[in-house]
Amino acid sequence: MEDRDIDYSDIPPLDDSFFEKQTVTIPPPKDQLTVRFDRDIVAWFREQGRGYQTRMNAVLRAYVDAQKRST
């Protein structure tokens, strides 16, 4: 698809006021550690492509957040 073929009609243009309200958020650093997972679990995440470790972290984050909400 070419850029000229993209329909932007439902996206309002951004003006300077949008950028005046924005802030840059730097995520907190992550701890590096050695951890052991079942091979099939790691293989499944790797099959999903680049960023598999980030996705594994997101799954663990969702679990932790759900546990915190249920207590």
C-alpha positions as a LaTeX table, in Angstrom:
\begin{tabular}{lrrr}
\hline
Residue & $x$ (\AA) & $y$ (\AA) & $z$ (\AA) \\
\hline
Met1 & 0.00 & 0.00 & 0.00 \\
Glu2 & 1.28 & 3.44 & $-0.88$ \\
Asp3 & 1.09 & 6.35 & 1.56 \\
Arg4 & $-1.25$ & 8.17 & $-0.82$ \\
Asp5 & $-3.72$ & 5.26 & $-0.56$ \\
Ile6 & $-4.15$ & 5.58 & 3.21 \\
Asp7 & $-7.48$ & 7.08 & 4.28 \\
Tyr8 & $-6.86$ & 9.65 & 7.02 \\
Ser9 & $-10.37$ & 11.13 & 6.93 \\
Asp10 & $-11.29$ & 9.80 & 10.41 \\
Ile11 & $-8.09$ & 11.07 & 12.06 \\
Pro12 & $-8.14$ & 14.73 & 13.13 \\
Pro13 & $-4.99$ & 16.70 & 12.35 \\
Leu14 & $-2.67$ & 17.44 & 15.27 \\
Asp15 & $-1.92$ & 21.05 & 16.07 \\
Asp16 & 0.58 & 22.67 & 18.43 \\
Ser17 & $-1.81$ & 22.43 & 21.39 \\
Phe18 & $-1.60$ & 18.63 & 21.25 \\
Phe19 & 2.18 & 18.68 & 21.62 \\
Glu20 & 2.09 & 21.28 & 24.42 \\
Lys21 & 0.29 & 18.78 & 26.68 \\
Gln22 & 2.53 & 15.79 & 25.98 \\
Thr23 & 5.28 & 14.56 & 28.27 \\
Val24 & 8.10 & 12.11 & 27.74 \\
Thr25 & 7.94 & 9.13 & 30.06 \\
Ile26 & 11.03 & 6.98 & 30.43 \\
Pro27 & 10.16 & 3.49 & 31.64 \\
Pro28 & 11.92 & 2.33 & 34.79 \\
Pro29 & 14.94 & 0.09 & 34.26 \\
Lys30 & 14.44 & $-3.65$ & 34.36 \\
Asp31 & 16.44 & $-6.14$ & 36.40 \\
Gln32 & 18.55 & $-8.59$ & 34.44 \\
Leu33 & 18.46 & $-12.08$ & 35.88 \\
Thr34 & 18.75 & $-15.71$ & 34.98 \\
Val35 & 15.46 & $-17.57$ & 35.01 \\
Arg36 & 14.41 & $-21.01$ & 33.83 \\
Phe37 & 11.28 & $-21.62$ & 31.73 \\
Asp38 & 9.99 & $-24.80$ & 30.15 \\
Arg39 & 11.43 & $-25.20$ & 26.65 \\
Asp40 & 8.04 & $-25.36$ & 24.98 \\
Ile41 & 7.01 & $-22.09$ & 26.62 \\
Val42 & 10.11 & $-20.28$ & 25.37 \\
Ala43 & 9.76 & $-21.88$ & 21.93 \\
Trp44 & 6.15 & $-20.69$ & 21.65 \\
Phe45 & 7.06 & $-17.11$ & 22.53 \\
Arg46 & 10.05 & $-17.15$ & 20.16 \\
Glu47 & 7.80 & $-18.35$ & 17.33 \\
Gln48 & 5.83 & $-15.12$ & 17.74 \\
Gly49 & 8.84 & $-13.18$ & 16.45 \\
Arg50 & 10.99 & $-10.33$ & 17.66 \\
Gly51 & 10.22 & $-8.94$ & 21.08 \\
Tyr52 & 9.32 & $-12.28$ & 22.62 \\
Gln53 & 10.95 & $-11.39$ & 25.93 \\
Thr54 & 8.93 & $-8.17$ & 26.07 \\
Arg55 & 5.77 & $-10.20$ & 25.46 \\
Met56 & 6.73 & $-12.66$ & 28.19 \\
Asn57 & 7.17 & $-9.70$ & 30.54 \\
Ala58 & 3.76 & $-8.33$ & 29.49 \\
Val59 & 2.09 & $-11.67$ & 30.29 \\
Leu60 & 3.72 & $-11.76$ & 33.71 \\
Arg61 & 2.78 & $-8.10$ & 34.29 \\
Ala62 & $-0.88$ & $-8.84$ & 33.44 \\
Tyr63 & $-0.88$ & $-11.76$ & 35.89 \\
Val64 & 0.65 & $-9.69$ & 38.69 \\
Asp65 & $-1.76$ & $-6.80$ & 38.08 \\
Ala66 & $-4.74$ & $-9.19$ & 38.12 \\
Gln67 & $-3.55$ & $-10.72$ & 41.39 \\
Lys68 & $-3.15$ & $-7.28$ & 42.96 \\
Arg69 & $-6.71$ & $-6.33$ & 41.95 \\
Ser70 & $-8.18$ & $-9.52$ & 43.42 \\
Thr71 & $-6.73$ & $-8.95$ & 46.89 \\
\hline
\end{tabular}
